[in-house]
Amino acid sequence: MSIVLRAWAAVLFSALLAIFLVFASHGPASAQVTAYKQAIAEAASDDAAVAAFYQERAYKPIWTGKGNRDRQRRTALLAAYRGATNHGLPAARYDEAALKQAIRAAKTQSQRAALEVTLTKAFLQYARDVQTGMVTPSKVDSGLVRAVPYRDRKATLVAFSKSSPSGFMKALPPKSPEYVRLMKEKLRLEKLLATGGWGDKVPAKSLKPGASGNAVVALRNRLIAMGFMGRSTTQTYDESIQAAVQQFQLAHGLSTDGVAGAGTMSEINKGVDVRLTQVMVAMERERWINKPLGDRHVWVNLTDFKAQIRNKGKVEFETRSVIGHVDSDRRSPEFSDVMEFMVINPSWYVPRSIATKEYLPLLKRNPGAVSHLEITDSRGRKVSRSAVNFAQYNERTFPFNMRQPPSRGNALGLVKFMFPNKYNIYLHDTPAKNLFSREVRAFSHGCIRLNDPFDFAYAVLSAQTSDPQGFFQARLNTGQETRVDLKKPLPVHIVYRTAFTSPAGNLHFRRDVYGRDAKIWKAMAAQGVALRAVRG
């Protein structure tokens, strides 16, 4: 049944219920109860979940009744409103004073009925915002393909009506250690914002060890204010400043050479307001993934250019990664899936977009181009290049597939890790090892390349064999394409965090390589989210 039909059904039911109760009543008190319930039914009729909830409980209130439990629910909702901005939610949407006024102003039965449904809808809005986020990812950026674990609204109402009100409210936000740490950092940065942040910016585009003068003093003071350096009176870019710059670089994903070059200086001069927006966006992103991640899982943070295997909150394995290029059609998407198998000595089946946009123009000029690739027909049979007039085809009509057989020069290297998905994204080896030494590693067509794929494979296989290296190498040495199923599938989470914490609580920042965080912040601001400075 559609939402519209369910809503009309609710209205019809409430009207029939009212007629029945009027005829069945024998006094003004019963008539008042009937009118009150009918008013609730009418107010709820435009929301299918709310209408169904009240219909099932014969329009008995959960907020505006005279009992102690209704009073506890109102108190819990007011407390949630009071703390909403701590979660980075819109202050105007969660105005505690306005909510109190609305509760006090409801005097008549019809006003109380309207308030009843208003409070229910307010509760549902808060529950969604703080539990699974304000912003719908797919509406912000095409690369945000994450399936947000939205809760059923009616089921949420039913559970709330049967639970401790304050306990239920407190359980809504993510309980992950990361969310708790991010929230703590948000409150800390808000206090810093109120007291002037980290002081004056460094008036220099770059500085090197050995330099001296006012710019070095400004650099020293800013590093001290940020907590990367102890108190000092040095006016020279000495070893203490160099060590502090290295610590700053480490916390910001920069090359740790201890030189405040242009890139490092740009990050040093970013204000508390910029860092606070990154933390608030990270909290919103954490709400989007508010579900069990799996005790053991793969965590790929695109902005950090790293892939990890985590086990019960601890990093079991980590390697550098290369992600999709910044071009809009090559960026790596964000989603979660489950790794089911790996392929040792894989063939590379060239994606059609690459075959037609990159290789077909080369074949038109020279049929012998990209000779390391086989050209096959729709049945997988190898096609002789000399028998094909490539000039007659375009991107739409090209009828062939292209394949690179297993080899050390294969574009996928010698192993790929598969979590089948409609985006054709996976983790894999690569022969282009030189790219892993770069600071910004966005070069692929979307897939995630690993710097240490064999060690990654050993770590994955350690869950199902006592000799993962021997197992892997035996199959690698055959030179044959071999599929290895995982006995226990491994969750994979491809995320994008420009602000994140370590288990020790240290805050890290990364650059917004795809510009996605800027879009998310714009969407949050459009809903009324704003920075705040907190004193005391």
Sequence and secondary structure as in RCSB ss.txt:
>XXXX:A:sequence
MSIVLRAWAAVLFSALLAIFLVFASHGPASAQVTAYKQAIAEAASDDAAVAAFYQERAYKPIWTGKGNRDRQRRT
ALLAAYRGATNHGLPAARYDEAALKQAIRAAKTQSQRAALEVTLTKAFLQYARDVQTGMVTPSKVDSGLVRAVPY
RDRKATLVAFSKSSPSGFMKALPPKSPEYVRLMKEKLRLEKLLATGGWGDKVPAKSLKPGASGNAVVALRNRLIA
MGFMGRSTTQTYDESIQAAVQQFQLAHGLSTDGVAGAGTMSEINKGVDVRLTQVMVAMERERWINKPLGDRHVWV
NLTDFKAQIRNKGKVEFETRSVIGHVDSDRRSPEFSDVMEFMVINPSWYVPRSIATKEYLPLLKRNPGAVSHLEI
TDSRGRKVSRSAVNFAQYNERTFPFNMRQPPSRGNALGLVKFMFPNKYNIYLHDTPAKNLFSREVRAFSHGCIRL
NDPFDFAYAVLSAQTSDPQGFFQARLNTGQETRVDLKKPLPVHIVYRTAFTSPAGNLHFRRDVYGRDAKIWKAMA
AQGVALRAVRG
>XXXX:A:secstr
  HHHHHHHHHHHHHHHHHHHHHH  SHHHHHHHHHHHHHHHHHTT HHHHHHHHHTTT  SSSSSSHHHHHHHH
HHHHHHHTGGGGT  TTTT HHHHHHHHHH  SHHHHHHHHHHHHHHHHHHHHHHHH SS GGGT TTB      
  HHHHHHHHHTS HHHHHHHSS   HHHHHHHHHHHHHHHHHHTTTT S  S S B TT BSHHHHHHHHHHHH
HTSS      B  HHHHHHHHHHHHHTT   SS B HHHHHHHT  HHHHHHHHHHHHHHHHHT S   SEEEEE
EGGGTEEEEEETTEEEEEEEEEEE SSTTT   BEEEEEEEEEES  EE  HHHIIIIIHHHHHH TTSSTTSEE
E TTS B  GGG  GGG  TTT   EEEE SSTT TTTTEEEE   TT   EE  S GGGGGSSS EEESSSEEE
SSHHHHHHHHHTTT S HHHHHHHHHTT S EEEEEEEEEEEEEE  SEEE TT  EEE   TTSHHHHHHHHHH
HTT        
